[in-house]
């Protein structure tokens, strides 16, 4: 699955991933490869990129939206900072 994370200033991430965990308005949810089409609002919280089954990368994000379509997840957020 292709994942893009965008802020108004720049592209934070672009690449193929196993999945992504997102802070939805009603709680955390996960989008994996070949997920059904989806649009959801996101709240401030932690986004975890699942690069494969063992490697992850995390970002603290501000509110925004995610769109999943044709095996591509596009995350649009007000701001994002990498978490070590």
PyMOL Python script that loads the backbone (N, CA, C, O; Angstrom):
from pymol import cmd

cmd.read_pdbstr("""\
ATOM      1  N   UNK A   1       0.846  -1.167   0.000  1.00  0.00           N
ATOM      2  CA  UNK A   1       0.000   0.000   0.000  1.00  0.00           C
ATOM      3  C   UNK A   1       0.898   1.239   0.000  1.00  0.00           C
ATOM      4  O   UNK A   1       1.912   1.284   0.697  1.00  0.00           O
ATOM      5  N   UNK A   2       0.514   2.233  -0.785  1.00  0.00           N
ATOM      6  CA  UNK A   2       1.259   3.487  -0.817  1.00  0.00           C
ATOM      7  C   UNK A   2       0.695   4.427   0.254  1.00  0.00           C
ATOM      8  O   UNK A   2      -0.521   4.586   0.365  1.00  0.00           O
ATOM      9  N   UNK A   3       1.569   5.042   1.030  1.00  0.00           N
ATOM     10  CA  UNK A   3       1.166   5.991   2.068  1.00  0.00           C
ATOM     11  C   UNK A   3       1.803   7.344   1.793  1.00  0.00           C
ATOM     12  O   UNK A   3       3.009   7.440   1.565  1.00  0.00           O
ATOM     13  N   UNK A   4       0.977   8.393   1.817  1.00  0.00           N
ATOM     14  CA  UNK A   4       1.452   9.774   1.724  1.00  0.00           C
ATOM     15  C   UNK A   4       0.941  10.534   2.928  1.00  0.00           C
ATOM     16  O   UNK A   4      -0.246  10.468   3.247  1.00  0.00           O
ATOM     17  N   UNK A   5       1.834  11.265   3.609  1.00  0.00           N
ATOM     18  CA  UNK A   5       1.440  12.130   4.715  1.00  0.00           C
ATOM     19  C   UNK A   5       1.822  13.551   4.322  1.00  0.00           C
ATOM     20  O   UNK A   5       2.991  13.846   4.075  1.00  0.00           O
ATOM     21  N   UNK A   6       0.825  14.425   4.267  1.00  0.00           N
ATOM     22  CA  UNK A   6       1.025  15.797   3.798  1.00  0.00           C
ATOM     23  C   UNK A   6       0.569  16.805   4.837  1.00  0.00           C
ATOM     24  O   UNK A   6      -0.448  16.611   5.503  1.00  0.00           O
ATOM     25  N   UNK A   7       1.344  17.900   4.972  1.00  0.00           N
ATOM     26  CA  UNK A   7       0.940  19.056   5.773  1.00  0.00           C
ATOM     27  C   UNK A   7       0.820  20.239   4.809  1.00  0.00           C
ATOM     28  O   UNK A   7       1.241  20.128   3.657  1.00  0.00           O
ATOM     29  N   UNK A   8       0.263  21.353   5.245  1.00  0.00           N
ATOM     30  CA  UNK A   8       0.211  22.519   4.352  1.00  0.00           C
ATOM     31  C   UNK A   8       1.601  22.978   3.890  1.00  0.00           C
ATOM     32  O   UNK A   8       1.721  23.586   2.826  1.00  0.00           O
ATOM     33  N   UNK A   9       2.649  22.697   4.671  1.00  0.00           N
ATOM     34  CA  UNK A   9       3.996  23.150   4.337  1.00  0.00           C
ATOM     35  C   UNK A   9       4.786  22.186   3.466  1.00  0.00           C
ATOM     36  O   UNK A   9       5.526  22.611   2.580  1.00  0.00           O
ATOM     37  N   UNK A  10       4.627  20.852   3.722  1.00  0.00           N
ATOM     38  CA  UNK A  10       5.485  19.898   3.017  1.00  0.00           C
ATOM     39  C   UNK A  10       4.938  18.479   3.090  1.00  0.00           C
ATOM     40  O   UNK A  10       3.998  18.177   3.826  1.00  0.00           O
ATOM     41  N   UNK A  11       5.574  17.617   2.288  1.00  0.00           N
ATOM     42  CA  UNK A  11       5.275  16.185   2.317  1.00  0.00           C
ATOM     43  C   UNK A  11       6.148  15.567   3.409  1.00  0.00           C
ATOM     44  O   UNK A  11       7.373  15.683   3.364  1.00  0.00           O
ATOM     45  N   UNK A  12       5.526  14.918   4.380  1.00  0.00           N
ATOM     46  CA  UNK A  12       6.242  14.328   5.516  1.00  0.00           C
ATOM     47  C   UNK A  12       6.714  12.917   5.197  1.00  0.00           C
ATOM     48  O   UNK A  12       7.807  12.521   5.602  1.00  0.00           O
ATOM     49  N   UNK A  13       5.890  12.152   4.466  1.00  0.00           N
ATOM     50  CA  UNK A  13       6.227  10.752   4.183  1.00  0.00           C
ATOM     51  C   UNK A  13       5.603  10.345   2.859  1.00  0.00           C
ATOM     52  O   UNK A  13       4.497  10.769   2.525  1.00  0.00           O
ATOM     53  N   UNK A  14       6.324   9.515   2.107  1.00  0.00           N
ATOM     54  CA  UNK A  14       5.803   8.946   0.873  1.00  0.00           C
ATOM     55  C   UNK A  14       6.516   7.625   0.640  1.00  0.00           C
ATOM     56  O   UNK A  14       7.734   7.604   0.465  1.00  0.00           O
ATOM     57  N   UNK A  15       5.772   6.515   0.636  1.00  0.00           N
ATOM     58  CA  UNK A  15       6.405   5.224   0.402  1.00  0.00           C
ATOM     59  C   UNK A  15       5.448   4.065   0.578  1.00  0.00           C
ATOM     60  O   UNK A  15       4.320   4.228   1.043  1.00  0.00           O
ATOM     61  N   UNK A  16       5.923   2.886   0.194  1.00  0.00           N
ATOM     62  CA  UNK A  16       5.136   1.666   0.352  1.00  0.00           C
ATOM     63  C   UNK A  16       5.238   1.180   1.791  1.00  0.00           C
ATOM     64  O   UNK A  16       6.321   1.153   2.376  1.00  0.00           O
ATOM     65  N   UNK A  17       4.090   0.795   2.354  1.00  0.00           N
ATOM     66  CA  UNK A  17       4.031   0.345   3.748  1.00  0.00           C
ATOM     67  C   UNK A  17       3.134  -0.884   3.859  1.00  0.00           C
ATOM     68  O   UNK A  17       2.350  -1.187   2.960  1.00  0.00           O
ATOM     69  N   UNK A  18       3.269  -1.580   4.984  1.00  0.00           N
ATOM     70  CA  UNK A  18       2.404  -2.712   5.314  1.00  0.00           C
ATOM     71  C   UNK A  18       1.043  -2.206   5.783  1.00  0.00           C
ATOM     72  O   UNK A  18       0.011  -2.810   5.492  1.00  0.00           O
ATOM     73  N   UNK A  19       1.052  -1.081   6.518  1.00  0.00           N
ATOM     74  CA  UNK A  19      -0.181  -0.501   7.044  1.00  0.00           C
ATOM     75  C   UNK A  19       0.109   0.759   7.836  1.00  0.00           C
ATOM     76  O   UNK A  19       1.256   1.191   7.951  1.00  0.00           O
ATOM     77  N   UNK A  20      -0.961   1.348   8.386  1.00  0.00           N
ATOM     78  CA  UNK A  20      -0.816   2.560   9.188  1.00  0.00           C
ATOM     79  C   UNK A  20      -1.891   2.572  10.274  1.00  0.00           C
ATOM     80  O   UNK A  20      -3.045   2.232  10.018  1.00  0.00           O
ATOM     81  N   UNK A  21      -1.500   2.969  11.495  1.00  0.00           N
ATOM     82  CA  UNK A  21      -2.436   3.145  12.605  1.00  0.00           C
ATOM     83  C   UNK A  21      -2.699   4.629  12.755  1.00  0.00           C
ATOM     84  O   UNK A  21      -1.767   5.432  12.780  1.00  0.00           O
ATOM     85  N   UNK A  22      -3.985   4.998  12.855  1.00  0.00           N
ATOM     86  CA  UNK A  22      -4.388   6.401  12.850  1.00  0.00           C
ATOM     87  C   UNK A  22      -5.287   6.731  14.033  1.00  0.00           C
ATOM     88  O   UNK A  22      -6.072   5.888  14.468  1.00  0.00           O
ATOM     89  N   UNK A  23      -5.179   7.977  14.570  1.00  0.00           N
ATOM     90  CA  UNK A  23      -6.050   8.406  15.675  1.00  0.00           C
ATOM     91  C   UNK A  23      -7.350   9.010  15.143  1.00  0.00           C
ATOM     92  O   UNK A  23      -7.435  10.218  14.926  1.00  0.00           O
ATOM     93  N   UNK A  24      -8.348   8.175  14.937  1.00  0.00           N
ATOM     94  CA  UNK A  24      -9.644   8.657  14.471  1.00  0.00           C
ATOM     95  C   UNK A  24     -10.398   9.397  15.565  1.00  0.00           C
ATOM     96  O   UNK A  24     -10.040   9.324  16.741  1.00  0.00           O
ATOM     97  N   UNK A  25     -11.430  10.098  15.172  1.00  0.00           N
ATOM     98  CA  UNK A  25     -12.256  10.852  16.127  1.00  0.00           C
ATOM     99  C   UNK A  25     -12.824   9.933  17.217  1.00  0.00           C
ATOM    100  O   UNK A  25     -12.907  10.327  18.381  1.00  0.00           O
ATOM    101  N   UNK A  26     -13.215   8.708  16.839  1.00  0.00           N
ATOM    102  CA  UNK A  26     -13.801   7.773  17.800  1.00  0.00           C
ATOM    103  C   UNK A  26     -12.805   6.759  18.346  1.00  0.00           C
ATOM    104  O   UNK A  26     -13.202   5.823  19.040  1.00  0.00           O
ATOM    105  N   UNK A  27     -11.510   6.927  18.046  1.00  0.00           N
ATOM    106  CA  UNK A  27     -10.497   6.016  18.561  1.00  0.00           C
ATOM    107  C   UNK A  27      -9.535   5.575  17.481  1.00  0.00           C
ATOM    108  O   UNK A  27      -9.693   5.916  16.309  1.00  0.00           O
ATOM    109  N   UNK A  28      -8.532   4.810  17.893  1.00  0.00           N
ATOM    110  CA  UNK A  28      -7.522   4.337  16.959  1.00  0.00           C
ATOM    111  C   UNK A  28      -8.098   3.325  15.982  1.00  0.00           C
ATOM    112  O   UNK A  28      -8.958   2.518  16.338  1.00  0.00           O
ATOM    113  N   UNK A  29      -7.611   3.378  14.739  1.00  0.00           N
ATOM    114  CA  UNK A  29      -7.956   2.343  13.770  1.00  0.00           C
ATOM    115  C   UNK A  29      -6.753   2.107  12.868  1.00  0.00           C
ATOM    116  O   UNK A  29      -5.823   2.912  12.816  1.00  0.00           O
ATOM    117  N   UNK A  30      -6.797   0.981  12.158  1.00  0.00           N
ATOM    118  CA  UNK A  30      -5.667   0.566  11.345  1.00  0.00           C
ATOM    119  C   UNK A  30      -6.113   0.336   9.910  1.00  0.00           C
ATOM    120  O   UNK A  30      -7.181  -0.224   9.665  1.00  0.00           O
ATOM    121  N   UNK A  31      -5.296   0.768   8.972  1.00  0.00           N
ATOM    122  CA  UNK A  31      -5.553   0.546   7.549  1.00  0.00           C
ATOM    123  C   UNK A  31      -4.425  -0.328   7.034  1.00  0.00           C
ATOM    124  O   UNK A  31      -3.252   0.019   7.171  1.00  0.00           O
ATOM    125  N   UNK A  32      -4.779  -1.467   6.439  1.00  0.00           N
ATOM    126  CA  UNK A  32      -3.790  -2.391   5.902  1.00  0.00           C
ATOM    127  C   UNK A  32      -3.905  -2.475   4.390  1.00  0.00           C
ATOM    128  O   UNK A  32      -4.793  -1.867   3.791  1.00  0.00           O
ATOM    129  N   UNK A  33      -3.007  -3.228   3.777  1.00  0.00           N
ATOM    130  CA  UNK A  33      -2.974  -3.414   2.334  1.00  0.00           C
ATOM    131  C   UNK A  33      -4.344  -3.840   1.794  1.00  0.00           C
ATOM    132  O   UNK A  33      -5.007  -4.690   2.387  1.00  0.00           O
ATOM    133  N   UNK A  34      -4.765  -3.250   0.672  1.00  0.00           N
ATOM    134  CA  UNK A  34      -6.022  -3.561  -0.020  1.00  0.00           C
ATOM    135  C   UNK A  34      -7.268  -3.249   0.818  1.00  0.00           C
ATOM    136  O   UNK A  34      -8.292  -3.918   0.681  1.00  0.00           O
ATOM    137  N   UNK A  35      -7.182  -2.239   1.679  1.00  0.00           N
ATOM    138  CA  UNK A  35      -8.325  -1.816   2.493  1.00  0.00           C
ATOM    139  C   UNK A  35      -9.428  -1.248   1.602  1.00  0.00           C
ATOM    140  O   UNK A  35      -9.150  -0.690   0.541  1.00  0.00           O
ATOM    141  N   UNK A  36     -10.652  -1.389   2.029  1.00  0.00           N
ATOM    142  CA  UNK A  36     -11.789  -0.811   1.305  1.00  0.00           C
ATOM    143  C   UNK A  36     -11.691   0.714   1.294  1.00  0.00           C
ATOM    144  O   UNK A  36     -11.081   1.294   2.192  1.00  0.00           O
ATOM    145  N   UNK A  37     -12.279   1.371   0.295  1.00  0.00           N
ATOM    146  CA  UNK A  37     -12.255   2.845   0.265  1.00  0.00           C
ATOM    147  C   UNK A  37     -12.819   3.438   1.558  1.00  0.00           C
ATOM    148  O   UNK A  37     -13.776   2.917   2.131  1.00  0.00           O
ATOM    149  N   UNK A  38     -12.200   4.550   2.010  1.00  0.00           N
ATOM    150  CA  UNK A  38     -12.551   5.129   3.298  1.00  0.00           C
ATOM    151  C   UNK A  38     -12.140   6.589   3.329  1.00  0.00           C
ATOM    152  O   UNK A  38     -11.100   6.961   2.786  1.00  0.00           O
ATOM    153  N   UNK A  39     -12.957   7.413   3.964  1.00  0.00           N
ATOM    154  CA  UNK A  39     -12.573   8.783   4.313  1.00  0.00           C
ATOM    155  C   UNK A  39     -12.927   8.952   5.780  1.00  0.00           C
ATOM    156  O   UNK A  39     -14.035   8.617   6.199  1.00  0.00           O
ATOM    157  N   UNK A  40     -11.977   9.479   6.572  1.00  0.00           N
ATOM    158  CA  UNK A  40     -12.213   9.629   8.006  1.00  0.00           C
ATOM    159  C   UNK A  40     -11.511  10.876   8.532  1.00  0.00           C
ATOM    160  O   UNK A  40     -10.439  11.253   8.058  1.00  0.00           O
ATOM    161  N   UNK A  41     -12.138  11.505   9.517  1.00  0.00           N
ATOM    162  CA  UNK A  41     -11.517  12.628  10.226  1.00  0.00           C
ATOM    163  C   UNK A  41     -10.539  12.072  11.255  1.00  0.00           C
ATOM    164  O   UNK A  41     -10.757  11.002  11.823  1.00  0.00           O
ATOM    165  N   UNK A  42      -9.460  12.815  11.484  1.00  0.00           N
ATOM    166  CA  UNK A  42      -8.445  12.427  12.459  1.00  0.00           C
ATOM    167  C   UNK A  42      -8.338  13.491  13.534  1.00  0.00           C
ATOM    168  O   UNK A  42      -8.507  14.681  13.268  1.00  0.00           O
ATOM    169  N   UNK A  43      -8.052  13.043  14.766  1.00  0.00           N
ATOM    170  CA  UNK A  43      -7.819  13.986  15.852  1.00  0.00           C
ATOM    171  C   UNK A  43      -6.329  14.003  16.182  1.00  0.00           C
ATOM    172  O   UNK A  43      -5.559  13.180  15.687  1.00  0.00           O
ATOM    173  N   UNK A  44      -5.946  14.944  17.014  1.00  0.00           N
ATOM    174  CA  UNK A  44      -4.563  15.046  17.462  1.00  0.00           C
ATOM    175  C   UNK A  44      -4.176  13.758  18.171  1.00  0.00           C
ATOM    176  O   UNK A  44      -4.928  13.256  19.007  1.00  0.00           O
ATOM    177  N   UNK A  45      -3.007  13.225  17.841  1.00  0.00           N
ATOM    178  CA  UNK A  45      -2.559  11.980  18.457  1.00  0.00           C
ATOM    179  C   UNK A  45      -1.351  11.416  17.740  1.00  0.00           C
ATOM    180  O   UNK A  45      -0.638  12.134  17.038  1.00  0.00           O
ATOM    181  N   UNK A  46      -1.125  10.121  17.921  1.00  0.00           N
ATOM    182  CA  UNK A  46       0.030   9.465  17.317  1.00  0.00           C
ATOM    183  C   UNK A  46      -0.384   8.630  16.112  1.00  0.00           C
ATOM    184  O   UNK A  46      -1.351   7.871  16.166  1.00  0.00           O
ATOM    185  N   UNK A  47       0.367   8.784  15.025  1.00  0.00           N
ATOM    186  CA  UNK A  47       0.192   7.996  13.815  1.00  0.00           C
ATOM    187  C   UNK A  47       1.384   7.055  13.743  1.00  0.00           C
ATOM    188  O   UNK A  47       2.529   7.492  13.860  1.00  0.00           O
ATOM    189  N   UNK A  48       1.124   5.765  13.553  1.00  0.00           N
ATOM    190  CA  UNK A  48       2.209   4.785  13.481  1.00  0.00           C
ATOM    191  C   UNK A  48       2.226   4.158  12.095  1.00  0.00           C
ATOM    192  O   UNK A  48       1.241   3.567  11.652  1.00  0.00           O
ATOM    193  N   UNK A  49       3.372   4.298  11.411  1.00  0.00           N
ATOM    194  CA  UNK A  49       3.556   3.683  10.099  1.00  0.00           C
ATOM    195  C   UNK A  49       4.108   2.285  10.311  1.00  0.00           C
ATOM    196  O   UNK A  49       5.140   2.114  10.961  1.00  0.00           O
ATOM    197  N   UNK A  50       3.425   1.278   9.763  1.00  0.00           N
ATOM    198  CA  UNK A  50       3.875  -0.105   9.842  1.00  0.00           C
ATOM    199  C   UNK A  50       4.622  -0.400   8.541  1.00  0.00           C
ATOM    200  O   UNK A  50       4.017  -0.801   7.546  1.00  0.00           O
ATOM    201  N   UNK A  51       5.932  -0.198   8.557  1.00  0.00           N
ATOM    202  CA  UNK A  51       6.730  -0.379   7.338  1.00  0.00           C
ATOM    203  C   UNK A  51       6.721  -1.835   6.884  1.00  0.00           C
ATOM    204  O   UNK A  51       6.665  -2.119   5.687  1.00  0.00           O
ATOM    205  N   UNK A  52       6.777  -2.743   7.835  1.00  0.00           N
ATOM    206  CA  UNK A  52       6.574  -4.174   7.612  1.00  0.00           C
ATOM    207  C   UNK A  52       6.102  -4.745   8.947  1.00  0.00           C
ATOM    208  O   UNK A  52       5.710  -3.981   9.830  1.00  0.00           O
ATOM    209  N   UNK A  53       6.129  -6.040   9.113  1.00  0.00           N
ATOM    210  CA  UNK A  53       5.562  -6.623  10.333  1.00  0.00           C
ATOM    211  C   UNK A  53       6.402  -6.373  11.584  1.00  0.00           C
ATOM    212  O   UNK A  53       5.942  -6.643  12.693  1.00  0.00           O
ATOM    213  N   UNK A  54       7.643  -5.855  11.425  1.00  0.00           N
ATOM    214  CA  UNK A  54       8.486  -5.615  12.599  1.00  0.00           C
ATOM    215  C   UNK A  54       8.997  -4.183  12.718  1.00  0.00           C
ATOM    216  O   UNK A  54       9.357  -3.771  13.821  1.00  0.00           O
ATOM    217  N   UNK A  55       9.044  -3.408  11.641  1.00  0.00           N
ATOM    218  CA  UNK A  55       9.591  -2.049  11.668  1.00  0.00           C
ATOM    219  C   UNK A  55       8.485  -1.007  11.609  1.00  0.00           C
ATOM    220  O   UNK A  55       7.580  -1.082  10.778  1.00  0.00           O
ATOM    221  N   UNK A  56       8.577  -0.021  12.519  1.00  0.00           N
ATOM    222  CA  UNK A  56       7.572   1.042  12.555  1.00  0.00           C
ATOM    223  C   UNK A  56       8.246   2.406  12.631  1.00  0.00           C
ATOM    224  O   UNK A  56       9.426   2.521  12.966  1.00  0.00           O
ATOM    225  N   UNK A  57       7.467   3.432  12.313  1.00  0.00           N
ATOM    226  CA  UNK A  57       7.899   4.818  12.445  1.00  0.00           C
ATOM    227  C   UNK A  57       6.683   5.588  12.937  1.00  0.00           C
ATOM    228  O   UNK A  57       5.571   5.340  12.472  1.00  0.00           O
ATOM    229  N   UNK A  58       6.873   6.526  13.877  1.00  0.00           N
ATOM    230  CA  UNK A  58       5.733   7.226  14.466  1.00  0.00           C
ATOM    231  C   UNK A  58       5.841   8.736  14.313  1.00  0.00           C
ATOM    232  O   UNK A  58       6.935   9.299  14.270  1.00  0.00           O
ATOM    233  N   UNK A  59       4.673   9.380  14.231  1.00  0.00           N
ATOM    234  CA  UNK A  59       4.569  10.831  14.150  1.00  0.00           C
ATOM    235  C   UNK A  59       3.481  11.306  15.105  1.00  0.00           C
ATOM    236  O   UNK A  59       2.446  10.656  15.247  1.00  0.00           O
ATOM    237  N   UNK A  60       3.716  12.435  15.756  1.00  0.00           N
ATOM    238  CA  UNK A  60       2.665  13.116  16.522  1.00  0.00           C
ATOM    239  C   UNK A  60       1.991  14.056  15.525  1.00  0.00           C
ATOM    240  O   UNK A  60       2.644  14.929  14.953  1.00  0.00           O
ATOM    241  N   UNK A  61       0.686  13.878  15.316  1.00  0.00           N
ATOM    242  CA  UNK A  61      -0.016  14.676  14.308  1.00  0.00           C
ATOM    243  C   UNK A  61      -1.063  15.581  14.943  1.00  0.00           C
ATOM    244  O   UNK A  61      -1.565  15.319  16.036  1.00  0.00           O
ATOM    245  N   UNK A  62      -1.371  16.643  14.229  1.00  0.00           N
ATOM    246  CA  UNK A  62      -2.503  17.501  14.572  1.00  0.00           C
ATOM    247  C   UNK A  62      -3.723  16.931  13.858  1.00  0.00           C
ATOM    248  O   UNK A  62      -3.616  15.903  13.190  1.00  0.00           O
ATOM    249  N   UNK A  63      -4.858  17.564  13.982  1.00  0.00           N
ATOM    250  CA  UNK A  63      -6.071  17.060  13.355  1.00  0.00           C
ATOM    251  C   UNK A  63      -5.960  17.088  11.834  1.00  0.00           C
ATOM    252  O   UNK A  63      -5.134  17.802  11.266  1.00  0.00           O
ATOM    253  N   UNK A  64      -6.813  16.292  11.191  1.00  0.00           N
ATOM    254  CA  UNK A  64      -6.801  16.234   9.732  1.00  0.00           C
ATOM    255  C   UNK A  64      -7.758  15.186   9.215  1.00  0.00           C
ATOM    256  O   UNK A  64      -8.769  14.878   9.845  1.00  0.00           O
ATOM    257  N   UNK A  65      -7.421  14.636   8.044  1.00  0.00           N
ATOM    258  CA  UNK A  65      -8.261  13.642   7.383  1.00  0.00           C
ATOM    259  C   UNK A  65      -7.389  12.580   6.738  1.00  0.00           C
ATOM    260  O   UNK A  65      -6.213  12.811   6.458  1.00  0.00           O
ATOM    261  N   UNK A  66      -7.986  11.401   6.503  1.00  0.00           N
ATOM    262  CA  UNK A  66      -7.327  10.346   5.727  1.00  0.00           C
ATOM    263  C   UNK A  66      -8.304   9.888   4.645  1.00  0.00           C
ATOM    264  O   UNK A  66      -9.507   9.768   4.881  1.00  0.00           O
ATOM    265  N   UNK A  67      -7.759   9.635   3.457  1.00  0.00           N
ATOM    266  CA  UNK A  67      -8.530   9.044   2.363  1.00  0.00           C
ATOM    267  C   UNK A  67      -7.811   7.785   1.926  1.00  0.00           C
ATOM    268  O   UNK A  67      -6.606   7.805   1.679  1.00  0.00           O
ATOM    269  N   UNK A  68      -8.559   6.678   1.831  1.00  0.00           N
ATOM    270  CA  UNK A  68      -8.010   5.420   1.342  1.00  0.00           C
ATOM    271  C   UNK A  68      -8.760   5.079   0.056  1.00  0.00           C
ATOM    272  O   UNK A  68      -9.984   4.956   0.049  1.00  0.00           O
ATOM    273  N   UNK A  69      -8.000   4.927  -1.036  1.00  0.00           N
ATOM    274  CA  UNK A  69      -8.611   4.643  -2.335  1.00  0.00           C
ATOM    275  C   UNK A  69      -7.572   3.981  -3.234  1.00  0.00           C
ATOM    276  O   UNK A  69      -6.440   4.454  -3.337  1.00  0.00           O
ATOM    277  N   UNK A  70      -7.960   2.890  -3.880  1.00  0.00           N
ATOM    278  CA  UNK A  70      -7.076   2.178  -4.821  1.00  0.00           C
ATOM    279  C   UNK A  70      -5.720   1.818  -4.214  1.00  0.00           C
ATOM    280  O   UNK A  70      -4.676   2.038  -4.827  1.00  0.00           O
ATOM    281  N   UNK A  71      -5.751   1.266  -3.010  1.00  0.00           N
ATOM    282  CA  UNK A  71      -4.561   0.808  -2.284  1.00  0.00           C
ATOM    283  C   UNK A  71      -3.561   1.933  -2.008  1.00  0.00           C
ATOM    284  O   UNK A  71      -2.353   1.704  -1.958  1.00  0.00           O
ATOM    285  N   UNK A  72      -4.083   3.155  -1.831  1.00  0.00           N
ATOM    286  CA  UNK A  72      -3.266   4.315  -1.464  1.00  0.00           C
ATOM    287  C   UNK A  72      -3.957   5.043  -0.318  1.00  0.00           C
ATOM    288  O   UNK A  72      -5.152   5.328  -0.390  1.00  0.00           O
ATOM    289  N   UNK A  73      -3.201   5.345   0.745  1.00  0.00           N
ATOM    290  CA  UNK A  73      -3.716   6.118   1.877  1.00  0.00           C
ATOM    291  C   UNK A  73      -3.066   7.495   1.841  1.00  0.00           C
ATOM    292  O   UNK A  73      -1.841   7.615   1.876  1.00  0.00           O
ATOM    293  N   UNK A  74      -3.903   8.538   1.769  1.00  0.00           N
ATOM    294  CA  UNK A  74      -3.418   9.910   1.786  1.00  0.00           C
ATOM    295  C   UNK A  74      -3.863  10.549   3.086  1.00  0.00           C
ATOM    296  O   UNK A  74      -5.060  10.652   3.354  1.00  0.00           O
ATOM    297  N   UNK A  75      -2.900  10.981   3.899  1.00  0.00           N
ATOM    298  CA  UNK A  75      -3.175  11.602   5.193  1.00  0.00           C
ATOM    299  C   UNK A  75      -2.875  13.093   5.068  1.00  0.00           C
ATOM    300  O   UNK A  75      -1.751  13.482   4.751  1.00  0.00           O
ATOM    301  N   UNK A  76      -3.882  13.922   5.317  1.00  0.00           N
ATOM    302  CA  UNK A  76      -3.743  15.371   5.278  1.00  0.00           C
ATOM    303  C   UNK A  76      -3.901  15.892   6.687  1.00  0.00           C
ATOM    304  O   UNK A  76      -4.976  15.767   7.274  1.00  0.00           O
ATOM    305  N   UNK A  77      -2.843  16.481   7.249  1.00  0.00           N
ATOM    306  CA  UNK A  77      -2.873  16.954   8.636  1.00  0.00           C
ATOM    307  C   UNK A  77      -2.330  18.373   8.729  1.00  0.00           C
ATOM    308  O   UNK A  77      -1.572  18.826   7.872  1.00  0.00           O
ATOM    309  N   UNK A  78      -2.740  19.068   9.799  1.00  0.00           N
ATOM    310  CA  UNK A  78      -2.287  20.441  10.040  1.00  0.00           C
ATOM    311  C   UNK A  78      -0.803  20.511  10.381  1.00  0.00           C
ATOM    312  O   UNK A  78      -0.142  21.505  10.081  1.00  0.00           O
ATOM    313  N   UNK A  79      -0.282  19.468  11.002  1.00  0.00           N
ATOM    314  CA  UNK A  79       1.126  19.423  11.378  1.00  0.00           C
ATOM    315  C   UNK A  79       1.518  18.029  11.822  1.00  0.00           C
ATOM    316  O   UNK A  79       0.671  17.250  12.258  1.00  0.00           O
ATOM    317  N   UNK A  80       2.798  17.712  11.714  1.00  0.00           N
ATOM    318  CA  UNK A  80       3.304  16.391  12.133  1.00  0.00           C
ATOM    319  C   UNK A  80       4.767  16.525  12.542  1.00  0.00           C
ATOM    320  O   UNK A  80       5.548  17.238  11.912  1.00  0.00           O
ATOM    321  N   UNK A  81       5.116  15.813  13.623  1.00  0.00           N
ATOM    322  CA  UNK A  81       6.488  15.796  14.125  1.00  0.00           C
ATOM    323  C   UNK A  81       6.878  14.351  14.370  1.00  0.00           C
ATOM    324  O   UNK A  81       6.131  13.605  15.002  1.00  0.00           O
ATOM    325  N   UNK A  82       8.057  13.943  13.870  1.00  0.00           N
ATOM    326  CA  UNK A  82       8.535  12.577  14.072  1.00  0.00           C
ATOM    327  C   UNK A  82       8.773  12.306  15.558  1.00  0.00           C
ATOM    328  O   UNK A  82       9.242  13.178  16.290  1.00  0.00           O
ATOM    329  N   UNK A  83       8.449  11.101  15.988  1.00  0.00           N
ATOM    330  CA  UNK A  83       8.670  10.656  17.368  1.00  0.00           C
ATOM    331  C   UNK A  83       9.774   9.609  17.326  1.00  0.00           C
ATOM    332  O   UNK A  83       9.718   8.675  16.526  1.00  0.00           O
ATOM    333  N   UNK A  84      10.779   9.762  18.190  1.00  0.00           N
ATOM    334  CA  UNK A  84      11.887   8.777  18.221  1.00  0.00           C
ATOM    335  C   UNK A  84      11.523   7.577  19.011  1.00  0.00           C
ATOM    336  O   UNK A  84      12.329   6.656  19.141  1.00  0.00           O
TER     337      UNK A  84
END
""", "prot")
cmd.dss("prot")
cmd.show_as("cartoon", "prot")
cmd.util.cbc("prot")
cmd.orient("prot")
